[in-house]
Amino acid sequence: MKRAAAGRVSNALRARKSWRTLLHRFGFAFIIGAAPALGLAQTSAGWAPTKPIKLVVPYPPGGGSDIAARVMVNALGNRLGQPIVIENKPGANGAVGTEIVFNAAPDGYTLIMSGTDAYSRYPALYPNAKFVSAQFVPVAPTAIVNFVLMGRPGLPAKNLPELLALAKKRQLSFSSWGNGSAGHVAMAQFNLVAKTEMLHVPYQGAAPAAQAVVGGQVDLTLMPVLLAHSFKDRLIPFGIVAPERLELIKDIPTLIEQGTNVSAPSWVGVLAPPKTPAAVVATLAKAMIETMSDPAIDKKLNEAGLAPLHGSTQEFAVLIAKDFDFWGKAIRDADIKVDQ
């Protein structure tokens, strides 16, 4: 994204509130950590898989979507009676893998672990997107991904006030996993709130973006919580980009409690290709909602720095539709453009 466009991203974020506030706006705050309402998924499905199911993760290994998929994939496969095979298909901030699933046969054997970046933001940023988000069939939610602002080794700032002072003296750089990604948008929000201007360097996934800051190629990055936990002794943690502290890294304060009002959690969940039959979706949703109801899965997600996201298929459908509309309007109102 050009620097002028990055400024328009910042302007579009003035009204962006925390994920929790957003859920209250949509009427779905109760689905975080709550016991799921099974709804349609409780009905007799009339379909059962007879061969392995492919779950496409449209990012490289190591990111929030990938971690969420790997936490629940074995338990989901056991409930369905068939193995779930994860295939990482990164590129274009999730658009490459998303297009693959959009064009896949609607037979229940190809699914996607989608999320805010590809589903809600990408189509508004790229008018020529080769998929239509609203045509995907929602199955069930999985988790909320949170991030931590981390600095490279040797950066001459050891806490947030020092970072803010440094950023006002010279231009710093930050990596993200793509134009319009949560990592990009949150840092644009950071620039707006902190009155700083940083150079954006996009990569093809959260893990490559993290490696860039570990290797000193950029000054800062947002890392999924599990990666941040792994690197917190090698990098400089400046704050959690979430409404409240997280158990896995509870010693790291949020940016908000330090006076910098930035929060950009993102949903992830499973979608099926367009025109997937209701009977197929019902079987998949029932198995997935039961999987996500297991306290052991919640525990694993929490240990990975992810917040479990429970809800029925219908609740998930409404949530992602509202999220899509929110970001589409914000991007259109700000006239945000990115180079194709």
C-alpha positions in Angstrom: 0.0 0.0 0.0 1.3 3.4 -0.8 2.0 5.8 2.0 -0.9 8.0 1.0 -3.2 5.0 1.1 -1.7 4.0 4.5 -2.8 7.4 5.8 -6.3 6.7 4.5 -6.2 3.4 6.4 -5.4 5.3 9.5 -8.4 7.7 9.0 -10.7 4.7 8.4 -9.7 3.4 11.8 -10.8 6.3 13.9 -14.1 4.7 14.7 -12.7 1.1 15.0 -13.4 -0.2 18.5 -12.2 -3.3 20.3 -13.4 -6.7 19.2 -15.5 -7.0 22.3 -17.2 -3.7 21.6 -17.7 -4.9 18.0 -19.4 -8.1 19.2 -21.6 -6.1 21.5 -22.6 -3.9 18.5 -23.5 -7.1 16.5 -25.2 -8.7 19.5 -22.8 -11.6 19.8 -20.6 -10.8 22.8 -22.0 -13.9 24.5 -20.4 -16.3 22.1 -16.8 -15.8 23.4 -16.1 -18.6 25.7 -19.8 -19.5 26.1 -21.4 -22.9 25.7 -22.5 -23.2 22.0 -26.0 -23.3 20.8 -26.0 -26.2 18.4 -29.0 -25.0 16.4 -29.2 -26.6 12.9 -26.1 -28.7 13.6 -28.1 -30.9 16.0 -30.4 -32.1 13.2 -29.9 -35.5 11.5 -27.4 -34.7 8.8 -27.9 -37.6 6.3 -24.3 -37.3 5.1 -21.0 -38.8 6.3 -17.5 -38.4 4.8 -16.0 -41.5 3.3 -12.5 -40.2 2.6 -10.0 -37.7 4.1 -11.1 -34.0 4.2 -8.7 -31.2 3.1 -8.6 -28.1 5.3 -6.9 -25.2 3.5 -5.1 -22.7 5.6 -4.4 -19.7 3.3 -1.2 -18.7 5.2 2.2 -20.3 5.9 2.6 -22.5 9.0 3.0 -20.6 12.3 0.3 -18.0 12.0 -2.9 -17.8 14.1 -5.1 -19.5 11.5 -2.6 -22.4 11.2 -2.3 -22.8 14.9 -6.1 -22.8 15.4 -6.4 -25.5 12.7 -3.8 -27.7 14.2 -5.2 -27.5 17.6 -8.6 -28.9 16.6 -7.9 -30.9 13.5 -7.3 -34.4 15.1 -10.4 -34.2 17.4 -12.5 -33.0 14.5 -11.3 -35.9 12.3 -12.1 -38.4 15.1 -15.7 -37.1 15.3 -16.1 -37.3 11.5 -14.5 -40.7 11.2 -12.0 -39.4 8.6 -8.6 -37.7 8.9 -8.4 -33.9 8.3 -5.4 -33.0 6.2 -4.1 -29.4 6.5 -2.8 -27.8 3.4 -1.1 -24.4 3.7 -1.7 -22.3 0.5 -0.3 -18.9 1.3 -0.2 -15.8 -0.9 -1.9 -12.4 -1.4 -2.9 -12.0 2.3 -4.9 -15.2 2.1 -6.5 -14.7 -1.3 -4.6 -17.5 -3.0 -5.9 -20.2 -0.7 -9.3 -18.6 -0.5 -9.7 -18.7 -4.3 -8.7 -22.4 -4.3 -11.5 -23.3 -1.9 -14.0 -21.0 -3.6 -13.6 -23.0 -6.8 -13.4 -26.4 -5.1 -16.2 -29.0 -5.5 -18.9 -28.3 -2.9 -18.8 -31.9 -1.6 -17.6 -31.4 2.0 -14.1 -32.6 1.2 -12.4 -29.2 0.8 -12.8 -26.6 3.5 -11.0 -23.4 4.5 -9.8 -21.9 7.9 -10.8 -18.4 7.0 -10.6 -15.1 8.9 -11.1 -11.4 9.0 -8.1 -10.6 6.7 -9.1 -12.6 3.6 -12.9 -12.8 4.1 -13.7 -9.3 5.3 -10.9 -6.9 4.2 -9.4 -8.3 1.0 -12.5 -8.0 -1.2 -13.0 -4.4 -0.3 -9.3 -3.6 -0.8 -9.0 -5.5 -4.1 -12.2 -4.9 -6.3 -11.1 -7.6 -8.7 -10.9 -10.4 -6.1 -11.6 -13.8 -7.7 -13.9 -14.9 -5.0 -17.1 -13.7 -3.4 -17.0 -13.9 0.4 -20.7 -14.0 0.9 -21.0 -17.1 -1.3 -18.9 -19.2 1.1 -21.0 -21.4 3.4 -20.3 -20.9 7.1 -19.6 -24.0 9.2 -18.5 -22.9 12.6 -16.2 -20.4 14.4 -12.9 -21.5 16.0 -11.0 -18.7 17.8 -10.0 -15.1 18.1 -6.4 -14.4 17.2 -4.6 -11.8 19.3 -1.2 -10.1 18.6 1.7 -8.6 20.4 3.9 -5.7 19.3 7.5 -6.9 19.3 10.7 -5.1 18.5 14.0 -6.4 17.0 17.1 -7.2 19.1 19.1 -4.1 19.7 16.3 -1.6 19.1 17.2 1.4 21.2 13.8 1.4 23.0 13.0 -1.0 25.8 9.4 0.0 26.6 6.5 1.7 25.0 7.2 5.3 26.1 10.8 4.9 24.7 9.4 3.4 21.5 7.0 6.3 21.0 9.9 8.8 21.6 12.1 6.9 19.2 9.4 6.8 16.5 9.0 10.5 16.7 12.7 11.0 16.1 13.2 8.7 13.1 11.1 6.6 10.8 10.9 3.0 12.0 9.8 0.0 9.9 7.3 -2.8 10.6 6.5 -6.1 8.9 3.1 -7.6 8.4 1.7 -10.6 6.6 0.2 -8.5 3.7 -1.4 -5.3 2.6 -4.7 -4.8 4.5 -3.9 -7.6 7.0 -4.6 -7.2 10.7 -0.9 -6.6 11.2 -0.9 -3.8 8.7 -4.2 -2.3 9.8 -3.4 -2.4 13.6 0.0 -0.6 12.9 -1.8 2.0 10.8 -4.1 2.5 13.9 -1.0 2.7 16.1 0.5 5.4 13.8 -2.8 7.4 14.1 -3.0 7.1 17.8 0.7 7.7 18.5 1.1 10.4 15.8 4.0 8.5 14.3 4.7 7.4 10.7 6.3 4.0 10.1 7.4 2.2 6.9 5.3 -0.9 6.1 7.1 -4.0 4.8 4.6 -6.8 3.8 5.5 -10.5 3.8 3.6 -13.6 2.8 2.7 -14.8 6.3 2.9 -14.1 10.0 5.9 -16.5 10.4 8.0 -14.8 7.7 7.0 -11.4 9.1 8.2 -12.5 12.5 11.5 -13.8 11.1 12.1 -10.4 9.6 12.1 -8.7 13.0 14.1 -11.6 14.5 16.7 -11.1 11.8 16.8 -7.3 12.2 15.4 -6.6 8.7 12.6 -4.5 10.2 12.2 -2.8 13.6 8.8 -4.0 14.6 6.1 -6.5 13.9 2.8 -7.8 15.3 3.2 -11.5 16.3 0.4 -14.0 17.1 0.6 -14.6 20.8 2.2 -18.1 20.7 5.0 -16.8 18.5 5.5 -13.8 20.8 5.7 -16.1 23.8 8.4 -18.1 22.0 10.4 -15.0 21.1 9.8 -12.8 24.1 13.3 -13.4 25.6 15.0 -12.6 22.2 12.8 -9.7 21.2 11.4 -6.6 23.0 7.7 -6.9 23.9 6.0 -3.5 23.8 2.4 -4.5 24.4 -0.5 -6.8 23.6 -2.8 -5.5 20.9 -6.0 -6.7 22.6 -8.6 -5.4 25.1 -7.1 -7.2 28.1 -4.1 -9.2 29.1 -3.7 -12.8 28.0 -3.0 -15.7 30.3 -0.1 -17.1 28.3 1.8 -13.8 28.4 0.2 -12.1 31.4 3.4 -10.3 32.3 3.1 -8.2 29.1 0.7 -5.3 29.4 -1.8 -4.3 26.7 -1.2 -1.2 24.6 -4.5 0.1 25.9 -3.5 0.0 29.6 -0.4 1.9 28.6 -2.4 4.7 27.1 -2.2 3.7 23.4 -5.7 2.7 22.4 -5.0 0.0 19.8 -6.8 -3.3 19.6 -7.2 -5.6 16.5 -8.2 -9.1 17.3 -9.4 -11.2 14.3 -11.8 -14.1 14.0 -11.0 -17.4 12.4 -13.4 -20.2 11.5 -14.2 -22.9 9.0 -16.1 -22.2 5.8 -17.2 -24.5 2.9 -17.2 -23.7 -0.8 -20.3 -22.1 -2.3 -23.3 -24.3 -2.9 -22.2 -26.9 -0.4 -25.4 -28.9 0.4 -27.1 -28.2 3.8 -26.8 -31.9 4.7 -23.1 -31.8 4.3 -22.8 -28.5 6.3 -24.9 -30.0 9.1 -22.6 -33.0 9.5 -19.5 -30.8 9.5 -21.0 -28.2 11.8 -22.2 -30.7 14.3 -18.8 -32.4 14.5 -17.0 -29.0 14.7 -19.2 -27.5 17.3 -18.9 -30.6 19.5 -15.2 -30.5 19.0 -15.1 -26.8 20.1 -17.2 -27.7 23.1 -14.5 -29.9 24.5 -12.7 -28.2 27.4 -9.5 -29.8 26.3 -9.7 -27.9 23.0 -10.4 -24.7 24.9 -7.3 -25.3 27.0 -5.1 -26.0 24.0 -6.3 -22.8 22.3 -5.7 -20.8 25.4 -2.2 -22.3 25.8 -1.6 -21.2 22.2 -2.6 -17.7 22.9 -5.9 -17.9 21.1 -9.3 -17.1 22.6 -11.9 -19.9 21.9 -14.8 -18.6 19.9 -18.0 -20.7 20.4 -21.3 -20.4 18.5 -23.8 -22.1 16.2 -23.6 -22.0 12.4 -26.3 -19.3 12.3 -24.5 -17.1 14.9 -21.2 -17.5 13.0 -22.9 -16.5 9.7 -24.3 -13.3 11.2 -21.0 -12.4 12.9 -18.9 -12.7 9.7 -21.5 -10.9 7.6 -21.5 -8.0 10.0 -17.7 -8.0 10.1 -17.6 -8.0 6.3 -20.0 -5.1 6.1 -18.1 -3.1 8.7 -14.7 -3.4 6.9 -16.2 -2.9 3.5 -17.9 0.4 4.6 -14.8 1.6 6.4 -12.6 0.9 3.4 -15.0 2.4 0.9 -15.6 5.5 3.0 -11.9 6.1 3.3 -11.4 5.4 -0.4 -8.6 3.0 0.4 -6.8 1.6 -2.6 -3.9 -0.9 -2.9 -1.8 -1.7 -5.9 -2.8 -4.9 -7.6 
